[in-house]
Amino acid sequence: MTIANNVVAKLFGAFVAVAMVVSLSTPAQAATVAELEAMIASLTAQLAALSGGSSSAAACTFTRSLTDGVSGSDVTCLQNYLIGAGFSIPAGATGYFGAQTTAAVAAWQAANGVSPAVGYFGPVSQAKYAMVAGSTGSTGSTGSTSVDTDLDGGAGSIEDADFVSSLNNEEVGEGEDDVEIAGLEIEADGSDIEIKAVTLNFDYADTGADTDLDDYASEVSVWFNGDEVARLDADEFEDDDNFQKTVSLDSGVIIREGDTEEVIVAISALSNMDSSNAGEKWNVSFPSVRFMDGQGAIITESTTGDIGESDDDTTTDTDEREFSFESFASAADIELKVSEGDDDINDARAIAVDDNDDTDDVEILSFEIEAEGDSDLEIDDLSVDFVSTGAGVGEIINSAEILLGDDVLDSETVSSTTATSRTITFSSIDLVVESEETVEIIVRVNVNNLSGGFAAGATLSADVNPDDAAWDVEDEEGDTVAAADKTGSASSEAHSFYADGLTIVAGDSDTDVKDTTSDTAGGEQGLYSIDFELTAFGDTLYIPTGSTIATSSVTADAGIAYAVENSNGAQVALNGAGLASTTAAVSSTADVSGSYYVIDEGETETFTLDVTLTPLADGYFRVQLYGVNFNVSSAGSADTLQTATPATDFETGYENLDA
């Protein structure tokens, strides 16, 4: 006796033993009949595989899809079949569907023309198994699971059939596959029922454009409990038949007595749909449903619930569901959104530049781009608007570039002109922003030296608006994103340029009210305090100590400039227009030389501005640090006023003062 024959003999003996156990089992024993029958099926598969595989198919009955991670006797049976058919599973028939079984199934699929050959043993593979191995299980024509189709009960019927409420007015986007457009919730009564076929009727529900379904769609499919049970080309719904067709379903579409299950219709749209067809509406109905009941009777239902509507007009009746074909962008809810990025870059600041050499790589704008919707977005071109004061944009900068991280996407030369408003377009940047992702873009410039035609204190700001015509944005289908779908904006505040200057950083601000009723002045006084830090760059700086000034007009010896604002945010005069008197005092950690605060280059000193307001009339008032006036020589009067920006960082709160 050969080794193979010996193994067969042992398996046959095991088979007989299990069969005897089944015949002798009592209800009190641990193993159920179903479990023992599964053991018999597994042993039968092993016996058949070892004897050449001629009867192995009869042993495997699948009632579910098998994939990585599942286990059971059906997995064991499949593994034995595969091993017997020459597909390696080194661990043997363990009953667990793991990586080895996945690889064996994929190899079997490739050998038998099942695509994609990825190792998932679902309805299509099980149908092929039934054909190749000669399974006696019931299978559908295009890939249904081989299932037990025994129907319990007597005479059965469809008790109710209602549209799936969540599916109505659906949008089918260009190039989208299997978009659910309508469905029926079917309830079985009297017996289990098996749905054999559904009749579908499509009507063009709009005016103009094309009226053939295959001008819009490539395929129509039917689904049951998440499994595909029918698929056919859209051109099978012909105009001669009023776009109506009875669609046979794979076996296994079983609804148990008393249960309600969903039968769903889906559409796959053409990827190259004519643009004139975007937005066109259609409707679909279920004129009839054919089923088999527990007695084996084949019955056609055409009047229950939402079954039964069939017409050929543009009206969407109560027994029809409307849907539309949309451009890819519309269906995917595409939107490119721009918003401001890093405040440290965008907030106004004094930027140190050189008198004689250009200053490179100055970051002046940060903005974010987000791709909302179900599509990646590709940006080929974008534009940035620049605005200057004190000199032309091209006099201040000589080039600009945009960066994503450390990568320079594009760099453009800026010609020297006196124009104070310039738009720079960055071309062919090929920036892809993935769906639901956000990227940060930095705008960076190279600044001319101060001896090249612009004076210290000149300012430059930048902004972006994606709806500008220069922005060229496409979705992943290659269609241009409409201006209405490019939203938001971002801008920087005005940055100033100095060879010698100050970095002004806001600290705390405080407000209080002092009751002075007992004083001769009467009423209340407002006490306002603003802390700030000054850092010198370029040279040692000198700030007058002897006086402050409450106006934007700077006099020779004024050091700290501030403003008083009323409830409307407008500056008010210090005497009159609501104020009887104003006093101000400055204190600092800086060294004092003569009548100047001294801040050495690179050093930082703290300052506090205290302002007392006495109102002439009742009202709300606040104080704002306007700026700092300085010079690089103690011998001369302060001659450079550097404003404190952004203004909102250097404002106190309002106080209501009673006169």
C-alpha positions in Angstrom: 0.0 0.0 0.0 1.4 3.4 -0.9 1.7 6.3 1.5 -1.2 8.1 -0.2 -3.4 5.1 -0.1 -2.6 4.6 3.6 -3.6 8.2 4.3 -6.8 7.8 2.3 -7.6 4.7 4.3 -7.1 6.5 7.6 -9.3 9.4 6.5 -12.0 7.1 5.3 -11.9 5.4 8.7 -12.2 8.7 10.4 -15.1 9.6 8.1 -16.9 6.4 9.1 -16.2 7.0 12.8 -17.7 10.5 12.6 -20.7 9.1 10.7 -21.3 6.6 13.5 -21.1 9.4 16.0 -23.7 11.3 14.1 -26.0 8.3 14.0 -25.6 7.6 17.8 -25.6 11.2 19.0 -28.1 12.2 21.6 -29.3 15.7 22.6 -27.2 15.5 25.7 -23.9 15.1 23.8 -21.7 18.1 23.3 -21.4 18.1 19.5 -24.4 19.4 17.5 -25.5 17.7 14.4 -24.5 20.8 12.4 -21.0 20.6 13.9 -20.6 16.9 13.0 -21.9 17.5 9.5 -19.2 20.1 9.1 -16.6 17.6 10.3 -17.9 15.1 7.7 -17.7 17.8 5.0 -14.1 18.6 6.0 -13.1 15.0 6.0 -14.8 14.4 2.7 -12.8 17.3 1.2 -9.6 15.8 2.5 -10.4 12.4 1.2 -11.3 13.7 -2.2 -8.2 15.9 -2.3 -5.9 13.0 -1.5 -7.6 10.8 -4.1 -7.1 13.3 -6.9 -9.7 16.0 -6.1 -12.5 14.6 -8.3 -15.1 14.9 -5.6 -13.7 17.6 -3.4 -16.1 20.3 -4.6 -19.1 18.4 -3.3 -17.8 18.7 0.3 -17.6 22.5 0.5 -20.7 24.6 1.1 -20.1 28.3 1.7 -22.6 30.5 3.5 -20.4 33.6 3.9 -17.4 35.3 2.3 -14.0 34.1 3.6 -11.1 36.5 4.2 -8.1 37.1 6.4 -8.9 36.6 10.0 -11.9 34.3 9.8 -11.9 30.7 11.0 -14.2 27.7 10.9 -14.9 24.3 9.2 -15.7 26.1 5.9 -12.1 27.5 6.0 -10.8 24.0 6.7 -12.7 22.6 3.8 -11.4 25.4 1.5 -7.8 24.8 2.6 -8.1 21.1 2.0 -9.5 21.7 -1.5 -6.6 24.2 -2.3 -4.0 21.8 -1.0 -5.5 19.0 -3.0 -5.5 21.2 -6.1 -1.8 21.8 -5.7 -1.8 25.3 -4.1 0.6 25.4 -1.1 -0.5 26.1 2.4 2.6 25.2 4.5 0.7 25.2 7.8 -1.9 22.8 6.5 -5.7 22.9 6.9 -5.8 24.7 10.3 -9.2 26.2 9.9 -7.8 29.7 10.2 -7.7 32.0 7.2 -4.4 33.7 7.4 -1.6 35.0 5.1 -0.8 31.6 3.7 -4.4 30.9 2.8 -4.7 34.3 1.3 -1.7 33.6 -0.9 -3.1 30.2 -1.9 -6.5 31.7 -2.8 -4.9 34.5 -4.8 -2.8 31.9 -6.8 -6.0 29.8 -7.4 -7.9 32.9 -8.5 -5.1 33.8 -11.0 -5.1 30.3 -12.3 -8.9 30.3 -12.8 -9.3 33.8 -14.3 -10.9 35.4 -11.2 -10.0 39.1 -11.0 -8.8 40.8 -9.0 -6.7 37.9 -7.6 -6.2 39.3 -4.1 -7.0 36.3 -1.9 -10.6 37.4 -0.9 -12.8 34.3 -1.3 -16.2 36.0 -1.9 -19.2 35.5 -4.1 -17.3 35.7 -7.4 -14.7 33.2 -6.3 -17.3 30.9 -4.8 -19.2 30.9 -8.1 -16.0 30.0 -9.9 -15.3 27.3 -7.3 -18.7 25.8 -8.1 -17.9 25.8 -11.8 -14.4 24.4 -11.5 -15.0 21.9 -8.8 -18.5 20.9 -9.7 -20.1 22.0 -6.4 -23.7 21.0 -5.9 -24.5 24.2 -4.0 -26.7 26.8 -5.6 -24.8 29.6 -7.3 -25.7 32.7 -9.2 -24.7 33.4 -12.8 -22.3 36.2 -12.0 -20.9 35.4 -8.6 -23.4 34.7 -5.8 -22.4 32.7 -2.8 -23.1 29.0 -2.9 -25.8 29.0 -0.2 -28.5 26.9 1.3 -31.6 28.1 -0.5 -34.1 26.1 1.4 -37.1 28.3 2.1 -39.1 27.6 5.2 -42.9 28.2 5.4 -45.9 27.8 3.2 -47.4 30.3 0.8 -45.4 33.5 1.0 -45.8 37.0 -0.1 -44.3 40.5 0.0 -46.0 42.1 3.0 -44.6 45.6 2.3 -42.1 47.3 0.0 -41.1 50.8 0.7 -38.4 53.0 -0.7 -35.2 53.3 1.3 -35.8 56.7 2.8 -32.2 57.8 2.9 -31.9 57.4 -0.9 -33.6 60.2 -2.8 -32.3 63.0 -5.0 -28.9 61.4 -5.1 -26.0 63.0 -7.1 -24.0 60.7 -9.4 -20.7 62.3 -10.1 -18.8 62.0 -13.3 -16.5 58.9 -13.1 -18.0 57.7 -9.8 -18.7 54.0 -9.5 -21.7 52.2 -7.9 -23.5 55.3 -6.5 -26.6 54.2 -4.7 -29.6 56.0 -6.2 -32.7 54.1 -4.9 -33.7 51.0 -3.0 -36.6 48.9 -1.6 -37.1 47.7 1.9 -38.9 44.4 1.3 -40.7 42.5 4.1 -41.4 38.8 3.8 -44.7 37.3 5.1 -46.0 33.7 5.3 -42.6 32.1 4.4 -39.1 32.9 3.5 -38.8 34.3 0.0 -36.0 34.4 -2.5 -36.0 37.5 -4.8 -35.3 36.2 -8.3 -35.6 39.4 -10.4 -36.5 43.0 -10.2 -37.8 45.2 -13.1 -36.2 48.6 -13.3 -37.6 51.6 -15.3 -35.5 54.7 -16.0 -37.0 58.0 -17.2 -35.3 61.1 -18.4 -36.7 63.8 -16.0 -35.3 66.9 -17.5 -35.3 69.0 -20.6 -32.6 69.3 -23.2 -29.2 67.5 -23.5 -29.0 63.7 -24.2 -31.9 61.4 -23.4 -30.2 57.9 -23.6 -29.0 56.4 -20.3 -25.7 55.3 -21.8 -24.9 58.9 -22.5 -24.6 59.3 -18.8 -23.9 55.9 -17.3 -21.7 52.9 -18.0 -23.3 50.3 -15.7 -26.3 49.5 -13.5 -25.9 47.2 -10.5 -28.1 45.7 -7.9 -27.0 45.0 -4.3 -28.3 42.9 -1.4 -26.9 43.2 2.1 -23.8 44.8 0.7 -23.2 42.0 -1.9 -23.5 42.6 -5.6 -26.2 40.4 -7.1 -26.5 41.8 -10.6 -24.6 44.0 -13.0 -25.3 45.0 -16.6 -24.3 47.6 -19.1 -26.3 50.8 -19.1 -27.0 50.4 -22.8 -29.2 47.3 -22.0 -31.8 49.8 -20.9 -32.9 50.7 -24.4 -35.1 53.5 -25.7 -37.3 51.0 -27.6 -38.2 49.4 -24.2 -38.7 52.8 -22.5 -35.5 52.2 -20.6 -37.1 49.3 -18.8 -35.6 45.9 -18.1 -36.1 42.9 -15.9 -32.9 42.1 -14.1 -32.2 38.5 -12.9 -30.5 38.3 -9.6 -27.9 35.9 -8.4 -29.3 33.2 -6.1 -29.2 33.7 -2.4 -31.2 37.0 -2.2 -33.3 35.5 0.6 -35.5 37.4 3.0 -36.6 35.3 6.0 -40.2 35.3 7.0 -41.0 38.4 9.1 -37.7 40.1 8.3 -37.2 43.2 6.2 -34.2 43.5 3.9 -32.9 46.1 1.4 -32.4 45.7 -2.4 -30.4 48.6 -3.7 -29.9 50.0 -7.2 -26.6 51.7 -8.0 -25.3 53.6 -11.1 -21.7 54.0 -12.4 -21.3 57.3 -14.3 -19.2 57.8 -17.4 -15.8 59.3 -16.7 -16.0 61.5 -19.9 -19.6 62.6 -19.6 -20.5 65.5 -21.9 -20.4 68.8 -20.0 -23.9 69.6 -21.2 -25.3 66.6 -19.4 -24.0 67.8 -16.0 -27.0 68.5 -13.7 -29.5 66.6 -15.8 -32.1 64.7 -13.8 -33.5 61.1 -14.1 -35.9 59.0 -12.2 -36.0 55.2 -11.5 -38.9 52.9 -10.4 -39.5 49.3 -9.6 -42.4 48.1 -11.8 -42.3 44.6 -10.4 -40.4 42.1 -8.2 -40.3 38.4 -8.9 -39.8 36.0 -6.0 -40.1 32.3 -5.0 -41.9 31.4 -1.7 -41.6 28.5 0.6 -43.7 26.2 -1.5 -41.6 26.8 -4.6 -44.1 29.0 -6.3 -42.8 31.8 -8.5 -44.7 35.0 -8.0 -44.5 38.5 -9.6 -45.5 41.4 -7.3 -46.4 44.7 -8.9 -48.8 46.5 -6.6 -47.5 46.4 -3.1 -46.0 49.5 -1.4 -43.7 51.4 -3.8 -43.6 48.6 -6.3 -45.5 49.2 -9.5 -44.9 52.6 -11.0 -43.9 52.5 -14.7 -44.2 55.4 -17.1 -42.2 57.2 -19.7 -42.4 60.9 -18.8 -40.3 63.6 -17.1 -42.5 63.7 -14.0 -41.1 62.1 -10.8 -44.1 60.5 -9.3 -44.5 59.2 -5.7 -43.4 55.7 -6.8 -40.2 56.9 -8.4 -36.9 58.2 -7.1 -35.2 61.1 -8.7 -31.4 61.4 -9.1 -29.1 63.5 -11.2 -25.8 63.2 -13.0 -23.3 65.9 -11.9 -19.9 67.0 -12.9 -17.1 65.5 -10.9 -16.5 68.7 -9.0 -20.1 69.2 -8.1 -20.6 65.7 -6.9 -17.4 65.6 -4.9 -18.3 68.9 -3.1 -14.9 70.4 -4.1 -13.7 73.6 -2.6 -10.3 75.1 -2.3 -10.1 77.3 0.8 -7.4 79.8 1.6 -6.8 81.1 5.1 -4.1 83.0 7.0 -1.2 81.0 8.4 1.5 81.9 10.9 0.8 85.1 12.8 4.5 85.5 13.6 5.0 86.0 9.9 1.9 88.0 9.0 1.8 90.4 11.9 3.5 93.8 11.1 7.1 94.0 12.3 10.2 96.1 11.7 12.6 94.2 9.5 16.3 94.9 9.6 17.9 95.5 6.3 21.3 96.7 5.2 22.4 100.1 3.8 24.6 98.7 1.2 23.8 95.0 0.7 20.5 93.3 -0.3 18.7 91.3 2.4 17.6 87.9 1.2 14.9 85.4 2.3 12.6 87.7 4.2 9.3 86.0 5.0 6.4 88.4 4.7 3.2 86.2 4.2 2.0 82.8 5.4 -1.2 81.3 4.2 -2.9 77.9 4.2 -4.6 76.0 1.4 -7.1 73.3 2.1 -8.7 70.9 -0.4 -12.2 70.2 0.8 -14.3 67.4 -0.8 -13.6 64.0 -2.4 -10.8 65.1 -4.7 -7.2 66.0 -4.7 -6.5 69.5 -6.2 -3.6 70.5 -8.4 -2.5 74.1 -8.4 -0.5 75.0 -11.5 -0.5 78.8 -11.1 -1.2 81.3 -8.2 -0.8 85.0 -7.8 0.3 87.2 -4.9 -0.6 90.9 -4.6 1.9 93.3 -3.1 1.2 96.8 -1.8 3.9 99.3 -0.6 4.2 102.7 1.0 7.1 105.1 0.9 8.5 103.5 -2.3 7.5 101.4 -5.1 7.1 97.6 -4.7 10.0 97.1 -7.2 12.1 99.6 -5.4 11.8 97.7 -2.1 12.2 94.1 -3.4 13.9 92.6 -6.4 12.4 89.1 -6.3 9.8 86.9 -4.6 9.3 83.2 -4.2 6.8 80.7 -2.7 7.8 77.8 -0.5 6.2 74.6 0.7 8.3 73.6 3.7 11.9 73.9 2.5 11.0 73.4 -1.2 10.9 76.5 -3.4 7.9 76.0 -5.8 8.7 79.0 -7.9 10.7 82.3 -7.9 10.0 85.4 -9.9 12.0 88.6 -10.6 10.4 91.9 -9.6 11.3 94.7 -11.9 12.2 98.1 -10.4 9.3 100.5 -10.8 7.6 103.1 -8.7 4.2 101.3 -8.8 3.0 100.8 -5.2 0.7 97.9 -6.2 2.0 94.8 -8.0 0.7 91.3 -8.8 3.2 88.5 -9.2 2.1 85.3 -10.8 3.9 82.1 -9.9 3.6 79.6 -12.7 3.9 75.8 -13.2 4.3 75.1 -9.6 2.4 71.7 -9.8 1.3 71.8 -6.2 -1.0 68.9 -5.3 -3.1 69.3 -2.2 -4.7 66.0 -1.2 -8.3 65.6 -0.4 -9.2 67.0 3.1 -5.5 68.0 3.6 -4.1 71.5 4.4 -0.7 72.8 3.4 1.1 76.0 4.5 2.7 78.3 1.8 5.3 80.9 2.7 5.9 84.0 0.5 9.5 85.1 0.8 11.2 88.2 -0.8 14.7 89.6 -1.4 14.9 93.2 -0.2 17.1 95.9 -1.9 19.6 97.8 0.1 18.5 101.2 1.5 21.0 103.0 -0.7 19.3 101.6 -3.8 16.3 103.9 -3.9 14.0 103.5 -0.9 14.2 105.1 2.5 14.0 103.6 6.0 10.4 103.2 7.2 9.0 102.1 3.8 6.4 99.3 4.2 5.3 96.2 2.2 2.3 94.0 2.6 1.1 90.9 0.7 -2.2 89.1 0.2 -3.7 86.3 -1.8 -7.2 85.7 -3.2 -7.7 82.3 -4.9 -10.7 83.5 -7.0 -8.3 85.7 -9.0 -8.1 84.7 -12.6 -4.4 83.9 -12.3 -5.1 80.9 -10.0 -5.2 77.8 -12.1 -6.6 74.9 -10.1 -7.8 71.5 -11.4 -9.5 68.6 -9.7 -8.2 65.0 -10.0 -10.3 64.5 -13.2 -8.4 67.4 -14.8 -11.4 69.8 -14.8 -10.9 73.4 -13.8 -12.2 74.3 -10.4 -14.8 77.1 -10.8 -14.1 80.5 -9.2 -17.1 80.0 -6.9 -15.3 76.9 -5.4 -12.1 78.9 -4.6 -12.8 80.7 -1.4 -11.1 82.6 1.4 -8.1 84.9 1.4 -5.0 85.8 3.4 -3.0 88.9 4.0 -0.1 90.2 6.0 0.0 93.5 7.8 2.4 96.2 6.6 6.1 95.3 7.4 8.5 98.2 7.7 12.2 98.2 6.8 15.0 99.9 8.7 18.8 99.7 8.8 18.6 100.8 12.4 15.3 100.2 14.3 13.3 98.6 17.0 11.4 95.4 17.5 8.4 96.4 19.6 6.7 93.6 21.5 3.5 94.1 23.4 3.2 93.1 27.1 0.4 93.6 29.5 -2.1 96.4 29.6 -4.2 97.5 32.5 -7.1 99.9 33.2 -8.6 101.3 36.4 -10.8 104.2 37.5 -10.1 106.5 40.4 -12.9 108.3 42.1 -11.9 112.0 42.6 -15.3 113.3 43.8 -13.6 114.9 46.8 -11.1 116.6 44.6 -11.6 120.0 43.1 -11.7 118.4 39.7 -14.6 116.2 40.7 -15.9 113.0 38.9 -13.6 110.2 37.9 -10.1 109.7 36.4 -9.1 106.9 34.1 -5.8 105.2 34.9 -4.3 103.3 31.9 -1.0 101.4 31.8 0.7 99.6 28.8 3.9 97.5 29.1 6.1 96.8 26.1 9.6 95.6 25.2 12.0 97.3 22.8 14.9 95.5 21.1 17.4 97.6 19.1 18.9 96.3 15.9 21.4 97.9 13.5 23.0 100.3 16.1 22.6 101.6 19.6 19.4 103.6 19.8 18.5 106.7 21.9 14.9 107.6 23.0 14.1 110.9 24.6 13.0 110.7 28.3 11.8 114.2 28.8 8.4 114.1 27.1 5.7 112.0 25.5 3.3 113.1 22.8 -0.3 112.2 22.3 -0.6 112.6 18.6 0.7 110.9 15.4 2.6 114.2 14.5 6.1 113.9 16.0 8.0 116.8 17.5 11.8 116.8 17.9 12.0 115.8 21.5 9.1 113.4 21.8 10.1 109.8 22.8 6.9 107.7 23.3 3.9 108.5 21.2 0.4 107.5 22.3 -3.2 108.1 21.3 -6.5 108.4 23.2 -9.6 106.9 21.5 -13.3 107.3 22.2 -15.9 104.6 22.0 -16.0 104.8 18.2 -12.2 104.1 18.0 -11.5 107.6 16.8 -8.6 109.6 18.3 -9.7 112.5 20.5 -8.0 115.8 21.4 -6.4 115.9 24.8 -8.2 119.1 25.8 -11.7 119.4 24.6 -13.8 116.8 22.7 -14.4 114.9 25.9 -11.2 115.3 27.9 -10.3 118.0 30.4 -6.7 117.0 30.8 -4.2 114.2 30.1 -0.9 113.3 31.8 1.6 110.6 30.8 4.7 109.1 32.4 7.2 106.6 31.1 9.4 104.2 33.2 12.0 101.8 31.8 14.7 99.3 32.7 17.0 101.0 30.1 20.0 103.0 31.1 19.7 106.7 30.9 22.3 109.0 29.3 21.5 112.6 29.7 18.0 113.0 28.5 17.9 109.7 26.6 17.0 106.1 27.3 19.8 104.0 25.7 19.3 100.6 24.2 22.4 98.9 22.9 22.2 96.9 19.6 20.7 93.5 20.2 19.6 94.3 23.7 16.0 94.3 25.0 14.6 96.7 27.6 11.1 96.9 29.2 9.0 100.1 29.2 5.8 101.1 30.9 3.5 103.9 29.7 1.1 105.3 32.3 -1.6 107.7 31.2 -4.2 109.5 33.4 -7.3 110.9 31.7 -9.7 113.4 33.3 -13.0 113.5 31.3 -14.7 116.7 30.3 -17.9 114.8 29.6 -19.1 111.3 30.4 -17.8 108.7 28.0 -15.8 105.6 27.2 -12.0 106.0 26.6 -9.0 103.8 25.9 -5.3 104.5 25.4 -3.1 103.1 22.6 0.7 103.0 22.3 1.2 104.7 18.9 4.9 104.3 18.4 8.5 105.1 19.5 10.6 108.0 18.3 14.4 107.4 18.3 17.8 108.4 16.9 21.1 106.7 16.5 22.9 109.7 18.1 22.3 111.3 21.4 23.6 114.6 19.9 20.6 115.1 17.7 16.9 115.2 18.2 14.9 112.0 17.7 13.9 111.8 14.1 12.5 108.3 13.3 9.0 107.4 14.5 8.5 103.6 14.4 4.8 102.7 14.9 3.7 99.9 17.2 1.8 97.4 15.1 -0.6 95.7 15.0 -2.4 98.4 16.9 -4.8 96.0 18.6 -1.8 94.5 20.5 -1.0 97.8 22.1 -4.4 99.0 23.2 -5.9 99.0 26.7 -9.5 98.2 27.4 -12.2 100.8 27.5 -13.2 102.5 30.8 -16.5 104.4 31.3 -15.5 107.7 32.9 -18.1 110.0 34.6 -17.2 113.7 34.6 
